[in-house]
Structure formats: structure tokens, C-alpha cells
Amino acid sequence: DRTSQVVSLAQLLLVGETRTLRGFARLVEKDFVAFGHPFLTRCGHGAAHHDDQQSPIFLQWLDAVWQLANQYPTHFEFDSR
């Protein structure tokens, strides 16, 4: 889980294409969805969630992206609006 978080943040910083709408969608698909990130388990949703497996990896990553986009708005094709 942490590998996806760190690698995708590095790509956001280093690869300009990932800061476009299409590139961002590809990044999420590649580094989280295709990697098999357990969204429901980590966020604690669903009928059979386990407290010991909860960890807001994706939410932390989204917050980091939001922080970067707010600090460097001209470097991103998208913003919080």
C-alpha cells in the first residue's frame, strides 16, 4: 500500500503528464486500481470490514495531492473547484 502512495506522489512531482486530468486518472488506475489496492478494507467500509486492516492510504495520498495542487496551482491542469 505504501509503495503505491510514495511512487505515485513521486510521479506527480516528476512527470508533468500526471498533473493533467487524463494523466491523473491513469495514475490512479495504474498505481492503485490495477495494483489491487483494497479501498473498502482500508477505509473500513463494507459488511465484513476488519479494524486491524484499516489504514487511510488512499485518503492520505489524496490529501497530499490536494496540498501540492494548492501550493503549485499553475502546475496542475485541475484544481479543487
KAZIMO-V547289 format. One record per pair of residues at least 4 apart in sequence whose ideal C-beta (glycine too) atoms are under 7 Angstrom apart, sorted by the first residue. I is the first residue (numbers start at 1). J is the second residue. D is the distance in Angstrom with one decimal. If there is no record, write none. Layout:
# KAZIMO-V547289
I&J&D + I&J&D
This chain:
# KAZIMO-V547289
1&5&6.7 + 1&37&6.6 + 1&42&6.9 + 1&55&6.6 + 1&57&4.4 + 2&6&6.1 + 2&57&6.8 + 3&7&5.9 + 4&8&5.9 + 4&31&4.7 + 4&32&5.6 + 4&35&5.3 + 4&37&6.1 + 5&9&6.5 + 5&57&5.4 + 5&60&6.6 + 5&61&4.8 + 6&10&6.4 + 7&11&6.4 + 7&31&6.1 + 8&12&6.6 + 8&27&5.6 + 8&31&4.2 + 8&61&6.5 + 9&13&6.6 + 9&61&6.8 + 9&64&5.7 + 10&14&5.9 + 11&15&5.0 + 11&18&5.1 + 11&27&6.1 + 12&18&5.2 + 12&19&6.3 + 12&65&6.6 + 12&68&6.5 + 17&23&4.2 + 18&23&4.4 + 18&24&6.1 + 18&27&4.8 + 19&23&6.5 + 19&24&6.9 + 19&75&5.8 + 19&76&4.7 + 19&77&6.2 + 20&24&6.6 + 20&77&4.3 + 21&25&6.6 + 21&77&5.6 + 21&78&5.4 + 22&26&6.5 + 23&27&6.3 + 24&28&6.6 + 24&78&6.9 + 25&29&6.3 + 26&30&5.9 + 27&31&5.8 + 28&32&5.3 + 28&33&6.5 + 29&33&4.9 + 29&34&6.0 + 30&34&5.5 + 31&35&5.9 + 32&37&4.2 + 32&58&6.3 + 33&37&6.8 + 37&58&6.4 + 38&42&5.5 + 39&43&6.2 + 39&58&6.2 + 40&45&4.8 + 40&46&4.4 + 41&49&6.4 + 41&50&6.9 + 41&53&5.1 + 42&54&6.3 + 42&55&5.2 + 42&56&6.7 + 42&57&5.6 + 42&58&6.6 + 43&56&6.7 + 44&49&4.9 + 44&54&4.4 + 45&49&6.3 + 56&60&5.4 + 57&61&6.5 + 58&62&6.4 + 59&63&6.5 + 60&64&6.5 + 61&65&6.5 + 62&66&6.3 + 63&67&6.4 + 64&68&6.5 + 65&69&6.2 + 66&70&6.3 + 66&80&6.6 + 67&71&6.3 + 68&72&6.0 + 69&73&6.3 + 69&76&4.7 + 69&79&6.1 + 69&80&6.9 + 72&76&6.9 + 73&79&5.9
